[in-house]
Amino acid sequence: MRSVVTVLKEQIKSFYLVRRLSVYEMKSANRNNYLGILWEIINPMIQIAIYWFVFGYGIFKAVGRPDVKMADGDVIPYFSWMLSGIVVWFFINQSITMGSKSVYSRIKMVSKMSFPMSVIPTYVIFAKLYQHLMLLVIVLIMFQFMGYPISVYYIQLPYMMLATLIFLVSLSLITSTISTIVRDFQMAIQSVVRILIYVSPFLWPPYELKPEIVPTLMQLNPIYYLAEGYRATILGLNWYPFVNWEYSLYFWGITILLFVVGSILHVKFRDRFVDFL
């Protein structure tokens, strides 16, 4: 548990540093583009249009099912259903990919500095959080014209964003450590991320899959909780963390476990990170 306390203290003490570095990270990633940070909104919107055309307009409309029947019986237009969940996918996708290679790609720069290495994945993920907030604002404005106005359920949004952030930081403590030690692990991460979008409720609804064990197995994936939480909040369906309190306990149990394991691995190997370059 000493490792957990160490990492927690570093995260808290370095919060100001995380904010400054994350802003620099975001700006530097787009400094050579004429449109700059606008590409962080343009690219996701292009992908959303492609996903809707392939799945919503193509596959689902072709089989006569343009709407999605939720588990509680609510019927949602496919585009609204997809958009309300996939908005968090771009944050998850980029954070997992960039977070896993955050340490070994910056180790030479920070190895000679008095710098807490455990905050490297954190500030990289924070940079993606700012981009997520910009995309989320655009999406919420779109929903005002799609028949889903601002509702009291929006109170859940800070909770869902915090849950996503903590989960991603906890996961990246593990992946960034292993990727530094075994460089091939980064390639495995990229392959897994490509699969995750199809085994999570972003592009196709899993509620009516047969046998019934399939949706249950899908819920073992913590990203399922985040996708459905965003969806319930934006569409104004329910108080998701409370209605699904057992699932919330499961999610936080997995997240805490990831943080504990990640802290132990990180503290154990970080003094030898330079040796693996």
Residue frames relative to the residue before (quaternion, step in Angstrom):
aa qw qx qy qz dx dy dz
M 1.0000 0.0000 0.0000 0.0000 0.00 0.00 0.00
R 0.5103 0.6519 -0.4189 0.3730 3.57 1.25 -0.36
S 0.6312 0.5406 -0.3271 0.4498 3.57 1.05 -0.76
V 0.6354 0.5325 -0.3225 0.4569 3.56 1.02 -0.83
V 0.6600 0.5006 -0.3009 0.4726 3.57 0.92 -0.92
T 0.6367 0.5411 -0.3235 0.4441 3.58 0.99 -0.84
V 0.6913 0.4706 -0.2779 0.4726 3.56 0.84 -0.97
L 0.6319 0.5324 -0.3337 0.4537 3.58 0.99 -0.81
K 0.6551 0.5100 -0.3113 0.4624 3.59 0.92 -0.89
E 0.6513 0.5167 -0.3156 0.4573 3.58 0.98 -0.83
Q 0.6470 0.5208 -0.3200 0.4558 3.56 1.00 -0.81
I 0.6884 0.4820 -0.2805 0.4638 3.58 0.92 -0.91
K 0.6972 0.4796 -0.2797 0.4534 3.59 0.84 -0.99
S 0.7500 0.3966 -0.2063 0.4875 3.58 1.07 -0.70
F 0.3054 0.7915 -0.4946 0.1890 3.60 1.20 0.27
Y 0.6397 0.5133 -0.3293 0.4678 3.60 0.98 -0.79
L 0.6438 0.5190 -0.3075 0.4706 3.57 1.02 -0.84
V 0.6192 0.5451 -0.3318 0.4576 3.57 1.03 -0.81
R 0.6623 0.5094 -0.3067 0.4558 3.58 0.90 -0.90
R 0.6793 0.4886 -0.2996 0.4583 3.59 0.88 -0.91
L 0.6927 0.4795 -0.2804 0.4601 3.57 0.88 -0.93
S 0.6401 0.5324 -0.3336 0.4422 3.59 1.03 -0.73
V 0.6279 0.5156 -0.3318 0.4794 3.59 1.07 -0.71
Y 0.6461 0.5051 -0.3133 0.4788 3.58 0.99 -0.83
E 0.6321 0.5400 -0.3233 0.4520 3.57 0.99 -0.86
M 0.6704 0.5031 -0.2964 0.4578 3.56 0.90 -0.92
K 0.6865 0.4822 -0.2862 0.4630 3.59 0.91 -0.90
S 0.6834 0.5039 -0.2953 0.4381 3.58 0.89 -0.90
A 0.6209 0.5611 -0.3432 0.4264 3.58 1.12 -0.62
N 0.7849 0.2986 -0.1441 0.5235 3.59 1.17 -0.54
R 0.3952 0.7703 -0.4480 0.2230 3.60 1.22 0.10
N 0.7035 0.4606 -0.2749 0.4662 3.62 1.13 -0.52
N 0.6010 0.5519 -0.3609 0.4516 3.59 1.28 0.07
Y 0.5298 -0.6425 0.4489 0.3241 3.57 -0.98 0.82
L 0.7329 0.3960 -0.2281 0.5040 3.58 0.99 -0.83
G 0.3506 -0.7906 0.4523 0.2179 3.56 1.32 -0.03
I 0.8610 -0.1087 0.1009 0.4865 3.50 -0.97 -0.96
L 0.4841 0.6717 -0.4327 0.3567 3.59 1.22 -0.24
W 0.5779 0.5921 -0.3777 0.4157 3.58 1.16 -0.52
E 0.5947 0.5706 -0.3634 0.4343 3.59 1.19 -0.47
I 0.6771 0.4104 -0.2826 0.5416 3.57 1.30 -0.22
I 0.6456 0.5454 -0.3203 0.4280 3.57 0.99 -0.88
N 0.6734 0.5156 -0.3092 0.4303 3.60 0.82 -0.94
P 0.6768 0.4685 -0.3148 0.4726 3.65 0.81 -0.83
M 0.6510 0.5193 -0.3309 0.4438 3.59 0.95 -0.79
I 0.6168 0.5239 -0.3413 0.4781 3.60 1.08 -0.68
Q 0.6679 0.4945 -0.3028 0.4666 3.58 0.92 -0.88
I 0.6222 0.5328 -0.3407 0.4614 3.58 1.02 -0.78
A 0.6461 0.5179 -0.3202 0.4603 3.60 0.95 -0.85
I 0.6525 0.5066 -0.3129 0.4686 3.59 1.00 -0.81
Y 0.6572 0.5085 -0.3140 0.4592 3.59 0.91 -0.92
W 0.6536 0.5033 -0.3234 0.4637 3.59 0.95 -0.84
F 0.6601 0.5131 -0.3197 0.4458 3.60 0.90 -0.86
V 0.7023 0.4658 -0.2701 0.4656 3.59 0.90 -0.91
F 0.7901 0.3305 -0.1691 0.4878 3.58 0.74 -1.04
G 0.7427 0.4237 -0.2394 0.4599 3.58 0.74 -1.04
Y 0.7622 0.3556 -0.1922 0.5055 3.54 0.71 -1.09
G 0.7215 0.4509 -0.2457 0.4646 3.56 1.04 -0.75
I 0.8202 0.3050 -0.1587 0.4573 3.55 0.08 -1.33
F 0.7550 0.4141 -0.2455 0.4452 3.60 0.57 -1.13
K 0.6622 0.4840 -0.3180 0.4755 3.60 0.97 -0.74
A 0.6173 0.5635 -0.3396 0.4314 3.58 1.09 -0.70
V 0.7299 0.3828 -0.2317 0.5168 3.59 1.09 -0.66
G 0.5761 -0.6463 0.3538 0.3539 3.57 1.27 0.32
R 0.6327 0.5042 -0.3482 0.4735 3.60 1.14 0.57
P 0.0058 0.8466 -0.5311 0.0327 3.59 0.45 1.20
D 0.7134 0.3903 -0.2411 0.5297 3.58 1.28 -0.29
V 0.3599 -0.7177 0.5585 0.2083 3.53 -1.29 0.43
K 0.2406 -0.7546 0.5954 0.1353 3.55 -0.85 1.00
M 0.3262 -0.7754 0.5137 0.1686 3.55 -0.50 1.23
A 0.6886 -0.4887 0.3428 0.4117 3.55 -1.30 0.27
D 0.7138 0.4299 -0.2515 0.4924 3.60 1.12 -0.66
G 0.6544 -0.5480 0.2991 0.4266 3.60 1.28 0.18
D 0.4992 0.6445 -0.4372 0.3798 3.62 1.24 -0.22
V 0.2437 -0.7533 0.5951 0.1375 3.56 -1.11 0.78
I 0.0566 -0.8105 0.5816 -0.0405 3.56 -0.66 1.20
P 0.5024 -0.6202 0.4972 0.3402 3.64 -0.96 0.76
Y 0.5998 -0.6191 0.3602 0.3567 3.58 -0.91 0.91
F 0.6693 0.5114 -0.3267 0.4287 3.60 0.81 -0.92
S 0.6487 0.5045 -0.3165 0.4738 3.59 0.97 -0.81
W 0.6426 0.5245 -0.3170 0.4598 3.56 0.99 -0.87
M 0.6902 0.4861 -0.2828 0.4554 3.56 0.82 -1.00
L 0.6930 0.5067 -0.2869 0.4251 3.57 0.80 -1.05
S 0.6656 0.5278 -0.3059 0.4300 3.58 0.96 -0.83
G 0.7251 0.4019 -0.2486 0.5009 3.59 1.15 -0.49
I 0.6936 0.5115 -0.2921 0.4147 3.55 0.91 -0.92
V 0.4891 0.6681 -0.4370 0.3514 3.59 1.21 -0.29
V 0.6993 0.4378 -0.2782 0.4918 3.61 1.07 -0.61
W 0.5280 0.6552 -0.4076 0.3548 3.60 1.19 -0.40
F 0.6547 0.5229 -0.3288 0.4357 3.59 0.91 -0.85
F 0.6180 0.5195 -0.3300 0.4892 3.58 1.13 -0.63
I 0.6750 0.4920 -0.2896 0.4674 3.57 0.89 -0.95
N 0.6563 0.5404 -0.3056 0.4287 3.56 0.86 -1.00
Q 0.7280 0.4285 -0.2486 0.4739 3.58 0.70 -1.07
S 0.6531 0.5271 -0.3257 0.4355 3.59 0.98 -0.77
I 0.6538 0.4956 -0.3240 0.4712 3.60 0.93 -0.80
T 0.6868 0.4943 -0.2850 0.4502 3.57 0.88 -0.96
M 0.7364 0.4097 -0.2327 0.4855 3.58 0.79 -1.03
G 0.6318 0.5477 -0.3341 0.4350 3.58 1.05 -0.69
S 0.6567 0.5353 -0.3168 0.4264 3.58 1.00 -0.77
K 0.7588 0.3235 -0.2028 0.5277 3.61 1.10 -0.56
S 0.3745 0.7746 -0.4511 0.2373 3.57 1.28 0.15
V 0.6940 0.4881 -0.2951 0.4393 3.60 0.92 -0.84
Y 0.7474 0.4191 -0.2656 0.4418 3.59 0.61 -1.04
S 0.6408 0.5178 -0.3374 0.4554 3.60 1.16 -0.41
R 0.7602 0.3298 -0.1866 0.5277 3.61 1.26 -0.28
I 0.4091 0.7614 -0.4427 0.2385 3.57 1.28 -0.08
K 0.6376 0.5325 -0.3402 0.4406 3.61 0.99 -0.74
M 0.6612 0.5271 -0.3015 0.4404 3.54 1.06 -0.80
V 0.7897 0.3401 -0.1626 0.4841 3.60 0.92 -0.87
S 0.4848 0.7036 -0.4289 0.2931 3.62 1.20 -0.27
K 0.7379 0.3837 -0.2210 0.5094 3.60 1.13 -0.63
M 0.6169 0.5293 -0.3380 0.4744 3.55 1.30 0.22
S 0.4676 -0.6166 0.5376 0.3349 3.54 -1.27 0.39
F 0.2852 0.7720 -0.4853 0.2951 3.50 0.34 1.33
P 0.3827 -0.7314 0.5107 0.2403 3.64 -0.72 1.00
M 0.3563 -0.7882 0.4622 0.1953 3.58 -0.29 1.24
S 0.5851 0.6053 -0.3792 0.3841 3.60 1.12 -0.48
V 0.6623 0.5016 -0.3206 0.4551 3.60 1.18 -0.37
I 0.4462 0.6965 -0.4635 0.3178 3.62 1.21 -0.09
P 0.6830 0.4414 -0.3099 0.4926 3.67 0.77 -0.87
T 0.6224 0.5718 -0.3442 0.4088 3.58 1.04 -0.73
Y 0.7271 0.4229 -0.2773 0.4643 3.60 0.74 -0.92
V 0.5805 0.5543 -0.3746 0.4641 3.59 1.19 -0.48
I 0.6750 0.4757 -0.2862 0.4860 3.58 0.99 -0.85
F 0.6089 0.5456 -0.3517 0.4559 3.59 1.05 -0.69
A 0.6137 0.5436 -0.3511 0.4524 3.59 1.02 -0.71
K 0.6714 0.4709 -0.2901 0.4933 3.57 1.04 -0.73
L 0.5747 0.5866 -0.3762 0.4292 3.59 1.17 -0.53
Y 0.6285 0.5300 -0.3412 0.4557 3.60 0.96 -0.78
Q 0.6541 0.5020 -0.3045 0.4769 3.56 0.99 -0.84
H 0.6216 0.5409 -0.3283 0.4618 3.55 1.06 -0.77
L 0.6481 0.5221 -0.3205 0.4524 3.59 0.95 -0.82
M 0.6457 0.5135 -0.3244 0.4627 3.59 0.99 -0.78
L 0.6670 0.4836 -0.3011 0.4802 3.59 0.93 -0.88
L 0.6346 0.5440 -0.3289 0.4396 3.58 0.99 -0.83
V 0.6296 0.5275 -0.3371 0.4601 3.61 0.99 -0.79
I 0.6486 0.5141 -0.3135 0.4654 3.60 0.94 -0.89
V 0.6701 0.5033 -0.2954 0.4587 3.57 0.92 -0.93
L 0.6593 0.5064 -0.3134 0.4590 3.59 0.93 -0.85
I 0.6159 0.5229 -0.3438 0.4786 3.59 1.08 -0.67
M 0.6294 0.5352 -0.3300 0.4566 3.58 1.00 -0.80
F 0.6721 0.5126 -0.3044 0.4391 3.58 0.95 -0.86
Q 0.5652 0.5905 -0.3950 0.4193 3.60 1.17 -0.42
F 0.7241 0.3937 -0.2215 0.5211 3.57 1.19 -0.56
M 0.6464 0.5193 -0.3118 0.4640 3.59 1.28 0.04
G 0.6439 -0.5501 0.3186 0.4257 3.58 1.24 0.25
Y 0.6658 0.4387 -0.3129 0.5161 3.60 1.24 0.32
P 0.0807 -0.8411 0.5343 0.0219 3.61 0.33 1.24
I 0.7089 -0.4264 0.3434 0.4447 3.52 -1.34 0.18
S 0.0427 -0.8070 0.5887 -0.0173 3.56 -0.87 0.96
V 0.6860 -0.4770 0.3554 0.4190 3.54 -1.31 0.19
Y 0.5765 0.6118 -0.3720 0.3936 3.59 1.20 -0.47
Y 0.5073 0.6497 -0.4206 0.3791 3.58 1.24 -0.27
I 0.4890 0.6547 -0.4291 0.3848 3.58 1.25 -0.28
Q 0.6330 0.5567 -0.3228 0.4304 3.58 1.17 -0.58
L 0.5093 0.6956 -0.4139 0.2922 3.61 1.14 -0.50
P 0.6526 0.4933 -0.3476 0.4582 3.67 0.82 -0.79
Y 0.6332 0.5257 -0.3366 0.4577 3.58 1.02 -0.77
M 0.6785 0.4937 -0.2998 0.4539 3.60 0.86 -0.95
M 0.6528 0.4990 -0.3211 0.4709 3.60 1.00 -0.77
L 0.6471 0.5085 -0.3197 0.4695 3.60 1.00 -0.81
A 0.6390 0.5237 -0.3225 0.4619 3.60 0.97 -0.84
T 0.6544 0.5084 -0.3054 0.4690 3.57 0.98 -0.87
L 0.6618 0.5200 -0.3017 0.4478 3.57 0.92 -0.94
I 0.6843 0.4789 -0.2921 0.4660 3.60 0.83 -0.96
F 0.6339 0.5287 -0.3308 0.4573 3.58 0.98 -0.81
L 0.6920 0.4879 -0.2824 0.4509 3.59 0.86 -0.95
V 0.6399 0.5093 -0.3242 0.4755 3.60 1.01 -0.78
S 0.6506 0.5186 -0.3113 0.4591 3.58 0.96 -0.88
L 0.6679 0.4914 -0.2941 0.4753 3.57 0.95 -0.89
S 0.6863 0.5026 -0.2925 0.4369 3.59 0.92 -0.88
L 0.5446 0.5855 -0.4128 0.4361 3.60 1.15 -0.36
I 0.6720 0.4734 -0.2851 0.4929 3.56 1.08 -0.76
T 0.7291 0.4589 -0.2622 0.4349 3.57 0.66 -1.14
S 0.6546 0.5104 -0.3297 0.4498 3.62 0.98 -0.74
T 0.6395 0.5169 -0.3247 0.4674 3.59 1.07 -0.69
I 0.6928 0.4656 -0.2837 0.4720 3.59 0.83 -0.97
S 0.6440 0.5291 -0.3280 0.4446 3.61 1.00 -0.78
T 0.6307 0.5215 -0.3331 0.4684 3.58 1.12 -0.60
I 0.6977 0.4596 -0.2652 0.4813 3.57 1.02 -0.82
V 0.7827 0.1207 -0.0352 0.6096 3.58 0.94 -0.97
R 0.3066 -0.8128 0.4656 0.1693 3.57 -0.08 1.29
D 0.5880 0.5866 -0.3700 0.4162 3.61 1.11 -0.56
F 0.5429 0.6432 -0.3972 0.3657 3.57 1.17 -0.50
Q 0.5872 0.5818 -0.3653 0.4280 3.58 1.13 -0.60
M 0.6402 0.5114 -0.3208 0.4750 3.58 1.03 -0.75
A 0.6336 0.5206 -0.3287 0.4685 3.58 1.04 -0.75
I 0.6205 0.5435 -0.3336 0.4565 3.59 1.03 -0.79
Q 0.6605 0.5128 -0.3083 0.4536 3.58 0.88 -0.90
S 0.6522 0.5064 -0.3113 0.4705 3.58 1.03 -0.77
V 0.6513 0.5137 -0.3141 0.4618 3.58 0.98 -0.85
V 0.6409 0.5319 -0.3270 0.4466 3.59 0.97 -0.84
R 0.6236 0.5370 -0.3411 0.4543 3.61 1.03 -0.73
I 0.6738 0.4882 -0.2842 0.4764 3.57 1.11 -0.71
L 0.6025 0.6299 -0.3531 0.3399 3.57 0.99 -0.88
I 0.6454 0.5395 -0.3451 0.4163 3.60 0.92 -0.78
Y 0.7096 0.4509 -0.2574 0.4764 3.59 1.14 -0.58
V 0.7091 0.3952 -0.2653 0.5201 3.60 1.20 -0.33
S 0.6287 0.4449 -0.3367 0.5418 3.56 1.32 0.34
P 0.5582 -0.6481 0.4032 0.3252 3.62 -1.10 0.59
F 0.2889 0.7608 -0.5277 0.2434 3.57 0.52 1.21
L 0.8181 0.2528 -0.1027 0.5063 3.59 0.86 -0.95
W 0.7980 0.0920 -0.0596 0.5926 3.59 1.12 -0.48
P 0.4825 -0.7027 0.4512 0.2640 3.59 -0.95 0.92
P 0.2695 -0.8025 0.5145 0.1366 3.60 -0.77 0.98
Y 0.4367 0.7745 -0.4099 0.2036 3.57 1.29 -0.20
E 0.7824 0.3248 -0.1649 0.5051 3.59 1.01 -0.76
L 0.3322 0.7575 -0.5030 0.2508 3.59 1.19 0.39
K 0.1862 -0.7585 0.6171 0.0964 3.52 -1.17 0.73
P 0.5138 -0.2187 -0.8270 0.0656 1.53 -1.92 1.63
E 0.6939 -0.5212 0.3193 0.3808 3.56 -1.25 0.45
I 0.5475 0.6252 -0.3950 0.3916 3.58 1.23 -0.37
V 0.5723 0.6246 -0.3780 0.3735 3.61 1.16 -0.57
P 0.6820 0.4519 -0.3134 0.4822 3.67 0.78 -0.85
T 0.6188 0.5485 -0.3404 0.4477 3.57 1.09 -0.69
L 0.6585 0.4981 -0.3021 0.4764 3.56 0.97 -0.86
M 0.6273 0.5429 -0.3382 0.4443 3.58 1.04 -0.73
Q 0.6425 0.5429 -0.3236 0.4333 3.57 1.08 -0.67
L 0.5048 0.6251 -0.4362 0.4050 3.60 1.23 -0.12
N 0.5970 0.5405 -0.3436 0.4831 3.55 1.28 -0.41
P 0.4148 -0.7406 0.4629 0.2553 3.66 -0.49 1.10
I 0.5792 0.5914 -0.3743 0.4179 3.59 1.15 -0.53
Y 0.5381 0.6047 -0.3924 0.4368 3.58 1.20 -0.49
Y 0.6463 0.5286 -0.3107 0.4542 3.59 0.96 -0.90
L 0.6816 0.4930 -0.2888 0.4571 3.57 0.92 -0.92
A 0.6513 0.5186 -0.3153 0.4555 3.59 0.94 -0.87
E 0.7087 0.4498 -0.2639 0.4752 3.58 0.85 -0.95
G 0.6109 0.5500 -0.3499 0.4493 3.58 1.12 -0.58
Y 0.6429 0.4952 -0.3109 0.4948 3.57 0.98 -0.84
R 0.6603 0.5270 -0.3087 0.4371 3.58 0.91 -0.94
A 0.6766 0.4888 -0.2954 0.4647 3.58 0.87 -0.93
T 0.6562 0.5198 -0.3044 0.4546 3.58 1.08 -0.72
I 0.7188 0.4552 -0.2570 0.4584 3.57 0.76 -1.06
L 0.7210 0.4205 -0.2436 0.4940 3.58 0.99 -0.82
G 0.4097 -0.7357 0.4556 0.2887 3.60 1.24 -0.16
L 0.2834 0.8062 -0.4771 0.2053 3.58 1.02 0.80
N 0.7774 -0.2157 0.1919 0.5589 3.59 0.82 -0.99
W 0.5531 -0.5409 0.4907 0.4009 3.54 -1.38 0.00
Y 0.2637 -0.8566 0.4160 0.1536 3.54 0.42 1.29
P 0.7006 0.4688 -0.3204 0.4321 3.68 0.67 -0.89
F 0.7027 0.4556 -0.2654 0.4777 3.59 1.11 -0.65
V 0.6325 0.5165 -0.3285 0.4746 3.58 1.01 -0.80
N 0.7697 0.2511 -0.1274 0.5730 3.57 1.07 -0.79
W 0.0610 0.8631 -0.4995 0.0422 3.54 0.92 0.92
E 0.6216 0.5350 -0.3552 0.4486 3.61 1.06 -0.63
Y 0.6515 0.4979 -0.3022 0.4860 3.55 1.07 -0.81
S 0.6038 0.5508 -0.3470 0.4600 3.58 1.11 -0.67
L 0.6454 0.5080 -0.3180 0.4737 3.59 0.98 -0.82
Y 0.6280 0.5288 -0.3277 0.4676 3.57 1.03 -0.79
F 0.6580 0.5201 -0.3113 0.4469 3.59 0.88 -0.98
W 0.7128 0.4478 -0.2693 0.4678 3.57 0.79 -0.97
G 0.5877 0.5551 -0.3680 0.4594 3.58 1.16 -0.52
I 0.6570 0.4926 -0.2998 0.4855 3.59 0.97 -0.87
T 0.6604 0.5212 -0.3080 0.4442 3.58 0.93 -0.92
I 0.6598 0.4947 -0.3063 0.4754 3.58 0.94 -0.87
L 0.6312 0.5306 -0.3267 0.4619 3.58 1.00 -0.81
L 0.6462 0.5136 -0.3145 0.4687 3.59 0.96 -0.85
F 0.6611 0.5079 -0.3110 0.4563 3.58 0.96 -0.86
V 0.6506 0.5131 -0.3195 0.4597 3.59 0.95 -0.84
V 0.6762 0.4794 -0.2893 0.4788 3.58 0.85 -0.98
G 0.6634 0.5148 -0.3048 0.4493 3.57 0.93 -0.92
S 0.6445 0.5221 -0.3197 0.4581 3.59 0.98 -0.82
I 0.6605 0.5091 -0.3079 0.4580 3.56 0.91 -0.92
L 0.6732 0.4898 -0.2979 0.4671 3.59 0.87 -0.93
H 0.6700 0.5206 -0.3051 0.4324 3.55 0.86 -0.97
V 0.6977 0.4653 -0.2796 0.4674 3.60 0.79 -1.00
K 0.6408 0.5477 -0.3261 0.4279 3.58 1.04 -0.74
F 0.8113 0.3116 -0.1307 0.4772 3.59 0.89 -0.93
R 0.5348 0.6887 -0.4160 0.2581 3.63 1.06 -0.44
D 0.6141 0.5414 -0.3626 0.4453 3.62 1.10 -0.49
R 0.7292 0.3870 -0.2282 0.5161 3.59 1.25 -0.33
F 0.3256 0.7751 -0.4950 0.2195 3.60 1.23 0.19
V 0.6450 0.5385 -0.3332 0.4277 3.59 0.93 -0.86
D 0.6224 0.5672 -0.3418 0.4172 3.60 1.08 -0.64
F 0.6880 0.4881 -0.2810 0.4576 3.58 1.18 -0.51
L 0.5176 0.6410 -0.4248 0.3751 3.61 1.26 -0.01
